Amino acid sequence: MTFNRTLSRSPYMEFAKLRSSATYNLAGSGMAAFPLAELGVSISDLEINGPTIYGYAPLNKAIAKRYRVPVECVVAANGTAMANYLALAATVNPGEEILVEEPTYSLLLDAARYLGLAVKRFRRRTEDFQIDIAELKRAVSKSTKLIVLCNLHNPTGATTSESVLREIGEIAKGVGARVVVDEVYLEMLWQKEPRSAFHLDPQTFISTNSLTKAYGLSGLRCGWVLASPEQAERMWHINDLHGATPVHPGELLSVIAFAKLEMIAAKQKAVLDENRRMLLEALESQSKLEYVWPQHGTVVFPRLKQGSADDFCDRLRSDFDLSVVPGRFFERPQHVRIGVGLATQDVKKSLAQLRKALA
Ligand SMILES: Cc1ncc(COP(=O)(O)O)c(C=O)c1O
């Protein structure tokens, strides 16, 4: 089959943008928007044009400081989505092979295919959605250039431990491959000094992230890659081909957000702790969905024991004005993804709708 790049599209993004909204919304995976009014910004803090060259130096520094890495290892990007794109584009050539976990965040697959990469898969374990090292070893070959995963995992919320990441790093090194870890949900561990896969071995691991999901700051589009200085330089050059210059007011606001991240994290954590408690209670009180409870994060990925999950999602929407993400967007059509990052009073009402639907 010949690949027609000009017809590339992302069915999941189209769902997220056009068909996921509802009065009761459990389809999102991020925390509720953090209001500008609470960021404590005045107009004099902002400017339209700035000295952005390869990133805005104070923002690059803020990212480097938070992760305790040299600033040469930081590449600022338009959200984690662009960070992922740069990480793929700078490490693999068209036709070369990458191994992507399954299930996965579908934009990673869509971007890899757009870049003309040969995508092979390795399956996470069904029983707990953890990475199966034996399965990864079976799938990897001398042709593998890159292993791609998310930690926390989207759609299941599963956490990959550092010891498993080290094993993955060793497998990659054994065949001369690198590992890209999308860590956009890892910020939901709310660590003051966050650990990243990149710290384990900067030559092997590349991590991607943003202020989007944990902090409710999607509109800033403040994403980044942590990579070795040589890889980082390649990414800056590739970024030059894709809308080279960021929105400077966004960069200024992002620097302010980094300075206030602890305050933002404390507020979002309090909301998420309560929302997760309510979600667990709702799941425990029913018998139609079976689930693996993730230790962290906003999402859970239950399996509908009987019937079609697509029909179930349609009925949630038509009869209960409630939206969740159908599992088919994550290659698991019998599952649904439920996310509880929004304001607690909204999540409470949405979970009440879910309980009614499952009754
Ligand atoms: C795993 C993962 N990576 C990246 C993104 C996109 O992040 P951003 O909005 O920062 O581009 C998402 C959004 O859903 C995601 O789930």
The ligand as a Tripos MOL2 file, in Angstrom:
@<TRIPOS>MOLECULE
LIG
   16    16     1     0     0
SMALL
NO_CHARGES

@<TRIPOS>ATOM
      1 C1          0.3680   11.1060   25.9680 C.3       1 LIG1
      2 C2          0.0910   12.4780   25.4350 C.ar      1 LIG1
      3 N1          1.0920   13.1770   24.9040 N.ar      1 LIG1
      4 C3          0.8910   14.4190   24.4180 C.ar      1 LIG1
      5 C4         -0.3420   15.0160   24.4380 C.ar      1 LIG1
      6 C5         -0.5040   16.4050   23.9010 C.3       1 LIG1
      7 O1          0.0530   17.3130   24.8140 O.3       1 LIG1
      8 P1          0.1110   18.8750   24.4910 P.3       1 LIG1
      9 O2         -1.2810   19.3940   24.6000 O.co2     1 LIG1
     10 O3          1.0420   19.4380   25.5120 O.co2     1 LIG1
     11 O4          0.6430   19.0100   23.1050 O.co2     1 LIG1
     12 C6         -1.4190   14.3120   24.9810 C.ar      1 LIG1
     13 C7         -2.7670   14.9070   24.9880 C.2       1 LIG1
     14 O5         -3.7540   14.2440   25.1810 O.2       1 LIG1
     15 C8         -1.1930   13.0210   25.5030 C.ar      1 LIG1
     16 O6         -2.1910   12.3090   26.0300 O.3       1 LIG1
@<TRIPOS>BOND
     1     1     2 1
     2     2     3 ar
     3     2    15 ar
     4     3     4 ar
     5     4     5 ar
     6     5     6 1
     7     5    12 ar
     8     6     7 1
     9     7     8 1
    10     8     9 2
    11     8    10 1
    12     8    11 1
    13    12    13 1
    14    12    15 ar
    15    13    14 2
    16    15    16 1
@<TRIPOS>SUBSTRUCTURE
     1 LIG1         1 GROUP 0 **** ****
